[in-house]
C-alpha cells in the first residue's frame, strides 16, 4: 500500500511539471553554460570557442522569445485519469455520507424526504389525532412495509413469544 502511495505521489509531482517551464529552465542552463564557455575561450584566447558559445547563447535567447507562444497540452489519458479520479472521489464521498447517516440529515435539512417516510409520518400524525379513525394497527402495518423494520419486528415478536413461554 505504501508503495502505491509513493508511486501516485511521484506521478503527481512529475505530471505537475509544465513542459514550457522545463524548456525555459533548460534554456537558462544552456545560456549559463554558454557564458562559461565564452569566459573560458576569452581566458585561453580561443576565438572559435567564443564565437560558437555566443551563437549558442543567442539561439537559447530565441527560445525564450518563442516560449510565450507555446501552450502546454495535457495528454488525453491524463485528462481521463483526472475525471475518473474525480468521479471516484465523488462516489466515495456519497458512500461515506450515506453510511455515517449524514446523508439522511442533509436530505431532511433540504426537505428531500422520501414519499414512504412522509406517508408514515402523515399516518402517525393522524393516529395521534383523536378525531381520526386511524389506530395503532394501521401505523404498525405501515411501518412493516419497510423490509428491515419487518424483519426486526418479527425477531422482537419471536423473542417476546419465547420469553412468555419460559
C-alpha positions in Angstrom: 0.0 0.0 0.0 2.9 2.4 0.9 4.5 1.7 -2.5 1.3 2.6 -4.3 1.0 5.9 -2.4 4.6 6.7 -3.2 4.1 5.9 -6.8 0.9 8.0 -7.0 2.7 10.9 -5.3 5.7 10.7 -7.6 3.5 10.5 -10.6 1.6 13.6 -9.4 4.7 15.6 -8.9 6.1 14.6 -12.3 2.8 15.3 -14.0 2.6 18.7 -12.4 5.8 19.9 -14.1 4.9 22.1 -17.0 6.7 21.4 -20.3 7.1 25.1 -21.0 8.7 25.6 -17.6 11.1 22.7 -18.2 12.0 24.2 -21.6 12.6 27.6 -20.1 14.8 26.1 -17.3 16.8 24.2 -19.9 17.3 27.3 -22.0 18.6 29.1 -18.9 21.0 26.3 -18.2 22.2 26.4 -21.8 22.8 30.1 -21.6 24.7 29.7 -18.3 27.0 27.1 -19.9 27.5 29.3 -23.0 28.5 32.2 -20.8 31.1 29.9 -19.0 32.4 28.9 -22.4 32.8 32.5 -23.5 34.7 33.3 -20.3 36.9 30.2 -20.8 37.5 30.9 -24.5 38.4 34.6 -23.7 40.8 33.4 -21.0 42.5 30.9 -23.3 42.4 33.1 -26.4 40.3 30.6 -28.3 38.2 32.7 -30.7 36.4 29.7 -32.2 35.1 28.7 -28.8 34.0 32.2 -28.0 32.2 32.6 -31.4 30.3 29.3 -31.1 29.5 29.9 -27.4 28.0 33.3 -28.3 26.0 31.7 -31.1 24.6 29.1 -28.6 23.7 31.9 -26.2 21.9 33.8 -29.0 20.0 30.6 -30.0 19.0 29.9 -26.4 17.8 33.5 -26.1 15.5 33.0 -29.1 13.9 30.0 -27.2 12.8 32.5 -24.5 11.4 34.8 -27.2 9.4 31.9 -28.8 8.3 30.3 -25.5 5.3 32.6 -24.7 3.7 31.4 -27.9 3.7 27.8 -26.8 0.9 26.2 -25.0 1.0 23.3 -22.5 -1.1 20.4 -23.7 -2.4 17.8 -21.3 -2.4 14.3 -22.9 -5.9 12.8 -23.3 -5.2 9.9 -21.0 -4.2 12.3 -18.1 -7.4 14.2 -18.7 -9.4 11.0 -18.5 -7.5 9.9 -15.4 -8.3 13.2 -13.7 -12.0 12.8 -14.5 -12.0 9.2 -13.3 -10.3 10.2 -10.0 -12.8 13.0 -9.5 -15.7 10.5 -10.1 -14.2 8.0 -7.6 -13.8 10.8 -5.0 -17.5 11.8 -5.5 -18.7 8.2 -5.2 -16.6 7.8 -2.0 -18.0 11.0 -0.6 -21.6 9.8 -1.2 -20.9 6.4 0.3 -19.3 8.0 3.4 -22.2 10.4 3.8 -24.7 7.6 3.4 -23.0 5.2 5.7 -22.5 7.7 8.5 -26.1 8.9 8.4 -25.1 12.4 7.5 -26.7 11.9 4.1 -30.1 11.4 5.7 -29.6 14.5 7.8 -28.7 16.6 4.8 -31.7 15.3 2.8 -34.0 16.1 5.7 -32.5 19.6 6.0 -33.0 20.2 2.3 -36.6 18.9 2.5 -35.9 15.8 0.4 -37.9 13.3 2.4 -38.8 10.0 0.7 -42.5 9.5 -0.1 -42.7 6.4 2.0 -41.3 8.1 5.1 -43.7 11.1 4.5 -46.7 8.8 4.3 -45.7 7.1 7.6 -45.3 10.4 9.3 -48.7 11.5 8.0 -50.2 8.3 9.4 -48.5 8.9 12.7 -50.0 12.4 12.9 -53.4 11.1 12.0 -53.1 8.3 14.6 -52.4 10.9 17.4 -55.5 12.9 16.3 -58.5 11.7 18.4 -60.9 12.7 15.7 -59.3 10.4 13.1 -60.1 6.7 12.8 -56.5 5.5 12.2 -55.2 3.5 15.0 -52.1 1.7 16.2 -52.6 -1.3 14.0 -52.6 0.8 10.8 -49.4 2.6 11.9 -47.7 -0.8 12.6 -48.8 -2.1 9.2 -47.4 1.0 7.5 -44.1 0.5 9.4 -43.9 -3.2 8.4 -43.8 -2.2 4.7 -40.1 -1.5 5.3 -38.2 -4.8 5.0 -35.7 -4.0 7.7 -38.4 -2.9 10.1 -40.4 -6.0 9.3 -37.5 -8.4 10.0 -36.7 -6.6 13.3 -40.4 -6.7 14.2 -40.7 -10.4 13.6 -37.5 -11.0 15.6 -38.8 -9.0 18.5 -42.2 -10.8 18.3 -40.4 -14.2 18.5 -38.2 -13.1 21.4 -41.3 -12.0 23.3 -43.1 -15.2 22.5 -40.0 -17.2 23.7 -39.9 -15.1 26.9 -43.6 -15.6 27.6 -43.3 -19.4 27.2 -40.5 -19.7 29.7 
